[in-house]
Amino acid sequence: MQLPTFTTSQRPFHPLIPPPLGINHTFTFKPFSPIPTKHFSIPFHSLTKTSAATTHHEPVVVDSNISNGHNEPRFIEIGYVSGAHGFQGEIRVKPNTDFPQLRFSTPGRRWLKQKVMGGESVQQVELEEGREHIGKNCWILRFKGINSVEEAKMLVGATLLVTEEDKPELEEGEFYAHDLNGMRVFIKENGKLLGTVINVFNHGGNDLLQISLDSSFDVLDKNGKPRPAEMEVSGQLVLVPFVEAIVPDVDMNRREMHITPPKGLLELNLRFDDRSKKERHQLEWKEKKKFQKRLIAAKKKLSEMDQKHVFHGFQCGEKEQWSLLSDQIVGVNSRLLQEALQSFEQPTKTWNAAEVASSVEEKLISTIQILEKSFLTGSKDKVVRDIFNMQEKGHELISKGKMAIVLLLNEKENEGCIYDPDVLENEATETSILHMLQNLLCDDETFVKVNDRVSVPLILVSSTQKIQSLKDLFTRNNHFAFDSEKVWFLEEEKLPVVDSSLEGQNKFKILMKSPWEILQSPVGSGGFISLFSKHNIADNLIDMGVEYIELCCPCERTVGGNSLLLGLVNSRKAKIGIQISPTIVDPDENFDMIFSMDLVNKLTKQRNKLQFEATPKVNSFVEKVDNDWVTVTSSTPNSYELSCSIYSSLNACPLDKVCIVEVRE
């Protein structure tokens, strides 16, 4: 088999080195670890008096997996840095502890874990003071030596730690949640081993033990009968409430507990695959044939677009690499790519947050202004009363399932963290996003009320690398009270990066990251329209009775479930509603918009209304020259990344059908 050879036409190297923090005590982590140390925190609440025990949440995040010759401490995660505050070096921290007053207001040593140059480092810092940010579910801290907003931003995404020795002493009958992990679980009635505790979490009521079943334990099938030996269990995890009636005995010394589960509890969360091996084999064969048809169709489409060079990777490499290239080819949205290139060649009005703000100033769009203090002081002003009425109407529509929520979690970079596009997963970014999302979904005051969530469809759009982590987060938390049948996890839409050197010839050549990988970049917020069309989501939502869709990129000031904006859109019979605020950083990326379902349906059928932009970028890529693969680099922009902002949807809507909520402090 011919193996590809590479030469380099230009390959400048510019190392990324973070500025020093002025902190002298450092522990260095191994860049790659056989045992994951990432933890996605779950907020825990104290149990009632009838519970087996009270759990406190502060997960251990560093274990003996580190070895650099020193006797290093074990650390406990207490929060993460979500942003800078003000201009004097203060930071905002989202708590992940049952002892926030102790952890964030008591001066002394703390540690920060950060992703640095492909590895991890833990640095000692000195907490000088801290105070709770009332109503924002965060704390504002000041560290010694951090005196400017630039230095504070370098800490965003970092995890805040204390040593395990700093754990507060608990009373009898209380446990730290992580101490329950790994305990063996037995059925008290007969002494049979059920399994092992792998997680403890809470989602508004009592704590739940997540137990991995032991292979020797016999469970019933979905009809309540003994499971045949040939029947496979596709998910071997069960949830057991940590209450005294079910978990009467907890022995920390022997690391075991005995439970008395009610009939049917253990089978409640299990899923069975009762198909025979022959049936499963036939299904796999059918899926393979479907993929082959899709591959043939995709190759034909790319050939029609003069992109046959994409197939050169099939002439070298091994079977695994051919499979990767096949997946890449099938994954190209050829129709969207053509629309993007046509849009670029025939530009229309470009809408963005600045254009919206300008239209508001010119009174081209209907706007209501809100002062936050009016709500805080309980103003009886007529305008405020009208706003409250709209908010109540929005709550009513949400509770009836009339609005679906789309959360975009597809940031390209996380401010304050070093971004390496060649690393599959930026841990600091992912952890920060998951922390933020989890805190949002656990906040019954800020987000959709728990009692209403079963009626609300939820769509999460994220990068490929984060999808599985998101699914795991929702599984561990029983989908945060949302109906699992109404929750979608979608990979963000991407488009190939194209060569800009052929622009004068009206040609755009798809660039290759390797012989078997297409160089791609995220489409942006406007890509959700294509996702709705591809996955037939719009029709599904219409069948559910959904009349509005909220599109939100969550941040501290935009969290989704905006009942006021929904009430305004409904009362004005508008097609688009947008909430803006002068305090929102980068409103083109951090936004909250609501669309009528009929407009979304129109956009899925007339996607040419969306305007794409071609952003010049510097990208390294490979191309085949004669029989060699050559790596091409450049110090000046040599390619276009195609993107689409959801603001371009305003091209498909008359401005008299757009309304704005402007929130001012």
N, C-alpha and C positions, 0 to 999 in steps of 0.2 A: 504494500500500500504506500502510495506517495505521501510523504509528510511535507507540510508547507515549510518553506524557508522564508525568513524575514530579513529585510535590510531596513535601515533607517535613513530617511532623507534629512530629517532634522529632529532633534529631540532635546530641547532645552529643559533644564531641571530647576525648579524654583521651590525650595523647601518651605513648608509652612511652619513657623515657629511662634508659639504664643508668647506674648510678653510676660515677664516674670511677675508673680504676685507679691513678692517680698515676703514669702513664707518659707521657713527653713526646715520644716520637718516633713519628709516625704517617704511614702511607701510606694513602690512601683509594682504594678500588677503585671502578670504575664499577658501578652496580647491575646493569646488563644488559650482557652481552658477546657479540659474535658468535662468539667462539671459547670453548668451555667450558673452564674452568680446574679443574673438579672432577676429582680423581683418586681412584680406589679402589685402594688399595695392594695389591700382591701380594708376599708374603714370598719372598725368593730365598735359595738356598743355593749354596755353592761347588760347582763341578763337579769331577768326578774328573780325574785326570791325563790321561785320554784325551780330555777335552773340548776343543773349539775354543778356549774362553776361559772365564774366570771372570767372572761378572756380579755386580755389587754394586747393591743396591736402595736408592735414595733419589731418588724422582721429583721432577723440577722441576715446581712447581705455579703459578708466576707467570711470565708472559712479558711481552714488550714491548707487550702489549695495553693496558697502563696508560699513561696520558699525562696528567700534571698539571704539566708544565713542569720536572720535576726529573729528574736522572739516577738513576733508581731501580734497585736491585739485582734480580737474579733470585733467587728463593728455592727452597729444596729442602725438601720435607716430610720430617720425621723421626719424627712420631708425632702423637697427638691426646690431648686431655685427657679422660679417661673419668670422672673423679669427684674429689671432695674427699677428703682423708685426714686424719683427726683433727680437732682444733679450733684448730690454730695456723696455718692458711693453707696447709698443704701440699696438693699435688695428685697424682693418679695419672695416669700417662701410658702409653698403649699404644704400644710402639715400632713404627716402620716404617723401620728402618735396619739395615744390616749393621754399624754401628759404635756400638752402644748405649753402651758404656763412655765413648767420646769425647764423644758427644752429650749424655749425661745426667749425667755425674759431673764434667765439667770446667766450672768456673765461667766465666761470661762472657756475652756478648750472645746472646740468642735473640729470635725474633719469634713473635707469636701472631696467627693469622688468625681473625677472627670475623665472623659475620653480625650486622650492626647496622642497624636501621631500614631494611631493604630493600636495603642495599648491603653492602659488605665493608670491613673495615679491618684493617690490619696494624700491630701495635703492638710496639715494642721493649721487651723485658723483660730483667732481669738475673738470670741463674741463680746462686744462691748456693751450693747444694749439691744433690746427688742421690744416691740409692742404689737398688739393685735390690730389688724386693719378691719375695723368693725364693719360687718355686713359684706365683706369681700372674701371670706373663708381663706384668709391668708395672714401671714405675719410679716412685719417689716423689721429687718435686722440690719445692724451695722457691725462690720468686722474691722478689726484693727488693720491699718495699712491699705484699706480700700477707700479711697477718698474722692473718686471721680466716677461719672457715669460710664466712661469708657472702661475703667477697671471693673465696675459692677457688671457690665454686659458680658465680660469674659467669663463670668461665673454662671450665666444662664444655662440651664440644663443639667447643672451639677447636682449630685445627690448629697444631702446633708446627713452626717453620721455622728454618732457617739460610740464610745467603746461599750462592750457588753458589761464591763464592770460597773458602768454608770447606771445600770437598770435600777429603778426604785424597788424596794422590798415590797412584796405583795402580802396581803393577808391570807389566812388559811382559807382554802377553797377557791383561791384565785390562781389563774395561770396566764402566762404569756402564750399567745396563739401559736407562735412558732415552736414552743416546747411540746405542743400536742402532735406536731408533724412527726411521722415515723412511728407512732405508737401502734401496736397491734390491737385489733378489735375482735372480740369473741362474742358469740351469742351466749348470753348468760344461761339460758334454759338448758342447753345441751353441751356447752363448752367448745363448740366448733369454731374454728378460726374463720372469720369473715374476710378480713383483709387488713390493710394498713392505711392510716390517716395520711393523706398527702397534702391537704390544705384545710384551712379553717377560714370561713368568711361569713360576713353578715350583710344582709341586703334590706335592712330596715326593721327586722324583728329579732328573733333569737339567732344565735350563731349556728352555723351549719358545718358539720364535718363532711369533708369530701373524702371518700374511702375508695381505694383501689382494691377490687375484689381479688381474693386469693383464688388461684385456679382450681383448688380442691373444693371450693364451696359450691353447693348445688343451688341454683336459682330456678325459679319457675319461668315458663315461657309466657308470652303475652296473653295466653288464655288461662293462666293459672295452673297449668299442668307441668309435671317434671320435664325439664328440658332434655330432648334427645341428645345423645353424645355427638351426633354429626351437626347439630345446630350451633352456629357460631354466634358469639355475642360481640357485636361491633363496637360497643362502648362499655368498658368494664369499670365504670365509675358510678357510685351511688352517693346520694346526699342524705345525711342523717341529722335531724335537729339535735343540738347539744343542750337538751333539757333533762331534768332529773327523772322524769317519767320514762324516758327512753335510754338515757345514759346514767344509770344509778351509781356505777362504780368506776372510778378513775384512779389507777395506781401508778404514780409517777416513778416510784422506785423500780417497779418491774416493767415500766414502759408499756402498759397494756390497759385496756378498758373493756368493760362488759356491758352489752346493750340488750335491751328488750324491745325490738322494733315491732310496731303494730303490723298486722297481716297486710301484705301488699306494698309496704313502704319500700322495701329493697328493690322490688321489680318496677317501681314507679318511673325511675329514670333510665332504665335499661332499654336498649334497642336491639332487636334480634334480626338476624338474617337467616331466614329459614329456607332459602333456596338451596338446591342441591349443587354439588360441584359442577355437574354438567350444565345446569342452568347458568351458573356464574361464568363458566367458560364461554358459553354461547353469547352471553351479554358482552363479555370482553371482546369477542370476535366482531360483533356488530359495531361496537364503538370504534374498533380499529378500522373497519371498512368505512365508517362515516368520516374518520379523520383523513383517510386516504383521498376520499372524494373532495374534502375541503382543501387538502393540499394541492390537488390537481387544479381546482378552480382558482386558488390563490396564485399559483404559478402562472396560470394563463392570464390572469388580470395584470400581474406585474410585467409579463412579457408585452402585453398591449401598451403598457406605460413605458416601454423601452428601459426596463430595469433588470435585464437578464443577467447582469453582472452579479446580482445577489445570489445566483445559483452556483457560482464558481466554487464555493466551499464543498459542494458535493464531489468535487474532483480530487479531494485530498482528505486527510484525517481518518477517523475511525467511526464506527457505528454510532457511538454516543454523541459525537459531534454532528453527525448527519441528523440525528434525532433532534438535537438542539436547534439546528438550522431549520428543520421542518416546522418545529413549534414556532420559531420566529416568523417564518413566512406566513403561516396560517394566522398568526396574531396580528399581522399588518391590516389595518382598516383601510383598504384601498379606496373605498368610496369617500371616506373622510379625508384621506390624503389628497384626492383629486379636488374635493371641495375647498380644502385649505389652499391649494396652489392656485385654483381659479379665483378665490377670494383675494389672494395676494396680488394677482395680476389685474383684478378689477375692483379696486378698493372702494368702500363706501365710508360713511361717517364713522369715525372711531369714537366709541363711548368708553369712558372710564370714570372713576370717582370724581376727578377734577371737573369733567364735563357736566356731571350731574350737579355738583355744587354750583357751577356757573349758571346752569339752567334754573336752579333754585333762586339764585341772586337776581336773575332776570325775570323771576315770577312766571316762568314757562311751565312749571310743574307745581301742582297743588301741594302745599306743605303745611304741617302743623308743628309748632315749636313747643317743646316741653322743658321745663326746668326741674331738675332732679329734686331740688329742695321743696318744690310744691308737693311732691308725694310724701317726703319725709316729714313735713310740717302739717300734713292733712288739710291743705288749703281747701276752702269751700267755694273757690272761684268757679263760675259757670263753665269756663273752658276745662278746668280740672275735672268737674263733674262729668262733662261730656266724654273726657278721656277715660274716666273710670267706667262709664257705660260701655264704651267701645272695648275696653279691656275685658269686661264681664262677658260681652258678646263673643269675643275671641276665645275666652275660657270655655264657653258653651260649645262652640264649634269644635274645639280640640277634644273635649270630652266625648263628643259624638263621633269622633273619628273622621271629621271633615277635612283635616289637614295632615298631610304626610311631611315628615322632616327628613331632609337630606343633610348630613354632616360631612363636610369635605375635610379630610385629614391628610391631605397630600402635599404638605410643605416640601419644597425642594431643599430648604436649608433651615436650620434652627439657629436663630440669632444667638451669638455668643459661643457657638460650638465650631470646632474645625470641621469642615465638610470635605470629605474625600469621595468623589463620585465613583471611584473604583472599589470602594468598600460596599459590600452588599447591604450592610445594615449598620447605620449609625446609631449605636446603642444609646448615646445621650439624647439624640433626637427622639428615638422611638419611646424611650422610657418617659421622657417629658410629655409626649403626646398622649401616651396611655394613662399617665398620672392625671393629666388634665381632663381627659375624657371620663375617667373613672370618678373623679371628684364631681364633675358635671352631672353624671348620671345618678350619683348618690345624693345629689342636692335636691330635695323635694321642694324647696322654696324657690330656687332660681329656675330650675328646668321644669319639664312637664310633671304634674302631680302624679304620684305613684298610682293612685286609683284610676287615673285616666289613661295610663300607658298601654293597657291591653287593647285599647281602641285605636292607638296611633301607629300607623306604619312608619318604620324607621329604616333609612337607607344610609349606610356608611360607605364612603368612597375613600380608598386609601391606596398607598403604593403596594406593589406585590409583596415586598418584604414584610409589611406590617399586617397583611390580611390574616395570617394564621394566629398572630398574637391577639388581634382583635376578637377572632372567633373564640379563642381560649378564654379571654377576659369575660366575654358574655356567657360562655358555658359555666365558668366558675361562679358567676353571679346570677344564675338562673335568668339570664337575659334582662336583668334589671327591671323585672316586672313587665317588659314588653312581650307581646305574643311572638313566639319564635317563628311562627308561620308568616309573620308580617315584618320580619327583619331581613334585610339584604346586605351582604358584604360584597362590594364591587371593587375590582381593581381599577385604578384610575386609567383613563384613556391616554394612550401615548401615540405619538406619530414619529416616523423616521426623521432623523436630521438629514438635511439635503445640502449638497455642495453648492456654494454660492458663486464659484468661478465660471459656471456655465449660464449665468443669469441672462447675459446678453443674447444667448442663443435660444432663449425661451425654453430651456431645459433645466431640469432639476434632478440631479443624480443622488439616489439614496446612498448614504455613507455606511460603511461597515466598521464595527468596533473590532471585530476579528473575522476570520474567514467564515465563521458560523454564527456570528451575532450581528444584528442590525443595530446601529447607533440610534437610540431613541431618546426623546424627551417628553415630559408630561404636557398634555394639551392645555391644562389649566381649568378654571372653573366652568368655562363654556362646554367642556367635554362631557358634562353630566347629561346634556341633551342627547348626545350620541349613545351614551350608556343606557339611557331610558329606551331608546329605539332598539338597540342591540339585544337587550334582555327583556323586551316587551313589558316593561314595568308600567308604562303609562296606562296601557289597557288593563293591567291587573288592578291598578289603583282606582281607575274609573269603575271597575266591577265592584270594588269595595265601598263605593260611594264617596270617594275623596274628591273634594272640590278645589283644594288649594295645596300648593307645595311650597314649603319653606326651604330655602337653600342658605346654609349658614356655614361659614368657616369659623369655628369656635375660637374665641379668645376671651380675655377677662371681661370685656364689655359687650360681647355678642355671644350668647350661649345657646340660642335656639329656643323653640317653644314660645315665640313672641306673640302673646295673646293680644297685646295692644295693636301691633302692626296688622295682625290678622283682622281684628275688629274694624280697623280703619279701612283696609282693602274691601272688606265686606260691605261696610256702610256706604262707601263711595262707588261701589260696583266697579272697582278698578281691576286692571289686568296685572299690574306690577306694583308692589309696595317695597320701599327701601327705607331702612333705618340708618341714619347717618349721625355722626357725632364728631365735633372737632378734636376730641381727645383720643379717637381711635388711631393708632399707629398703622400706617400703610392700609388705607381703606380699600385699595384695589385687591388686597389679599385677605383682609379681615372684614367681612361684610355679613349682612343679614338681609335677605330679600325674600319676598313671598310672591308667587306667581299663581294666577288662576289656572285651573287644570286645562281649560280650553286653549289657553295660550301655549302651555307646554305641549299639548297635543299638536298644535299648529306648528311649533318649532321642530318637533320630531319628524314632521312630514315636509317641512320647508326649511331645511337646515341652511340653505343658502342665505338666509336672513342674518346668520351669525357671521361676524367679521373676524378673520384670522389675521394675525400679525406675524411677520417673519423677522425674528430678532437675530442680528449678526452676532455670531459667537466664534470663539476659538475652540476647535475640537481636534483631537488626534484621531486618525482613522487609518485603516489599512486598505490597500487596493492591489489587485493583481497586475503586475507588469511583466509581460512575457510569461515565464513560468514561476516567477518569484512573487512573494507577497511583500509589499513595501509598506512600512509605517510612515505616514505623512504627518508632520507637525508644522505649526506655523506660529509666529509671534503676533500676527494680525488676524482679525476675523476672517475665517475661511469657510463658514457654513451658516445655514439658517436653521434656527429652532422655531417650529411653528406652534403658535399658541392662540388661544381664544378666550377672551374674558366674558363672563356672563353678562356684563354690562352691555355687550353688543346686542343682547336681546331687545334693547330699547329700539333698535332699528325695525323691529316687527310689531311695535306697539305705539299707537298715537300717544302723544304726551299728555293729552287730557284723560287718558286712562292709566296714568302713573300718579302715585301719591307718595309723599315723603314724610317720615317722622324724624324730626331733628331734635336730638336730646342734648341739652346744654347743662353744664354744672352751675 
